[in-house]
Amino acid sequence: MSTQSSAVESMVVAALKDLFADESAVRSQLDQLRASQGGSAKPRTLFKRVKDLDSRARRVERLLDAMVDRSEIC
């Protein structure tokens, strides 16, 4: 395995760890929102975080797809 491949794999793993941690925080925030009758700012903030998670997850998915495509060529 090349150093470049190893670096990319490490980056993807780190990104996935961050995504999982942030997903857990969003789930907790959603549970709190469900339990309370808070103002409209909380749902907007939560929605922004979910959109950010989705965007980041799609980016990691594209990286993984590229890695798989590249490994099939070799």
C-alpha contacts under 8 A as a table, 3 or more apart, distances in Angstrom:
res1	aa1	res2	aa2	distance
1	M	5	S	6.40
1	M	6	S	6.77
2	S	5	S	5.22
2	S	6	S	6.28
3	T	6	S	5.04
3	T	7	A	6.12
4	Q	7	A	5.07
4	Q	8	V	6.24
5	S	8	V	5.12
5	S	9	E	6.10
6	S	9	E	5.07
6	S	10	S	6.10
7	A	10	S	5.07
7	A	11	M	6.17
8	V	11	M	5.00
8	V	12	V	6.19
9	E	12	V	5.09
9	E	13	V	6.14
10	S	13	V	5.12
10	S	14	A	6.12
11	M	14	A	5.14
11	M	15	A	6.12
12	V	15	A	5.02
12	V	16	L	6.13
12	V	60	V	6.48
12	V	63	L	7.51
12	V	64	L	7.71
13	V	16	L	5.08
13	V	17	K	6.21
14	A	17	K	5.11
14	A	18	D	6.26
15	A	18	D	5.12
15	A	19	L	6.15
15	A	60	V	7.15
16	L	19	L	4.95
16	L	20	F	6.15
16	L	57	A	7.90
16	L	60	V	7.48
17	K	20	F	5.21
17	K	21	A	6.22
18	D	21	A	5.14
18	D	22	D	6.06
19	L	22	D	5.11
19	L	23	E	5.91
19	L	53	L	6.68
19	L	56	R	7.52
19	L	57	A	7.14
20	F	23	E	5.00
20	F	24	S	6.22
21	A	24	S	5.20
21	A	25	A	6.44
22	D	25	A	4.98
22	D	26	V	6.17
22	D	53	L	7.51
23	E	26	V	5.04
23	E	27	R	6.13
23	E	53	L	7.21
24	S	27	R	5.09
24	S	28	S	6.25
25	A	28	S	5.09
25	A	29	Q	6.18
26	V	29	Q	4.92
26	V	30	L	6.04
26	V	46	L	6.94
26	V	49	R	7.14
26	V	50	V	7.25
27	R	30	L	4.99
27	R	31	D	6.20
28	S	31	D	5.09
28	S	32	Q	6.30
29	Q	32	Q	5.07
29	Q	33	L	6.15
29	Q	46	L	7.28
30	L	33	L	4.97
30	L	34	R	6.15
30	L	46	L	7.26
31	D	34	R	5.15
31	D	35	A	6.28
32	Q	35	A	5.11
32	Q	36	S	6.29
33	L	36	S	5.26
33	L	37	Q	7.06
33	L	38	G	6.78
33	L	42	K	7.25
33	L	43	P	7.47
34	R	37	Q	7.43
38	G	42	K	6.82
39	G	42	K	6.27
39	G	43	P	7.88
40	S	43	P	5.70
40	S	44	R	6.55
41	A	44	R	5.23
41	A	45	T	6.16
42	K	45	T	5.14
42	K	46	L	6.11
43	P	46	L	5.01
43	P	47	F	6.01
44	R	47	F	5.07
44	R	48	K	6.25
45	T	48	K	5.15
45	T	49	R	6.31
46	L	49	R	5.09
46	L	50	V	6.20
47	F	50	V	5.09
47	F	51	K	6.19
48	K	51	K	5.11
48	K	52	D	6.15
49	R	52	D	5.00
49	R	53	L	6.14
50	V	53	L	5.03
50	V	54	D	6.15
51	K	54	D	5.07
51	K	55	S	6.18
52	D	55	S	5.11
52	D	56	R	6.17
53	L	56	R	5.16
53	L	57	A	5.99
54	D	57	A	5.06
54	D	58	R	6.14
55	S	58	R	5.20
55	S	59	R	6.32
56	R	59	R	5.03
56	R	60	V	6.33
57	A	60	V	5.15
57	A	61	E	6.09
58	R	61	E	4.90
58	R	62	R	6.20
59	R	62	R	5.18
59	R	63	L	6.37
60	V	63	L	4.99
60	V	64	L	6.18
61	E	64	L	5.06
61	E	65	D	6.10
62	R	65	D	5.01
62	R	66	A	6.12
63	L	66	A	5.09
63	L	67	M	6.18
64	L	67	M	4.96
64	L	68	V	6.20
65	D	68	V	5.13
65	D	69	D	6.08
66	A	69	D	5.05
66	A	70	R	5.97
67	M	70	R	5.10
67	M	71	S	6.14
68	V	71	S	5.09
68	V	72	E	6.26
69	D	72	E	5.24
69	D	73	I	6.59
70	R	73	I	5.22
70	R	74	C	6.68
71	S	74	C	5.27
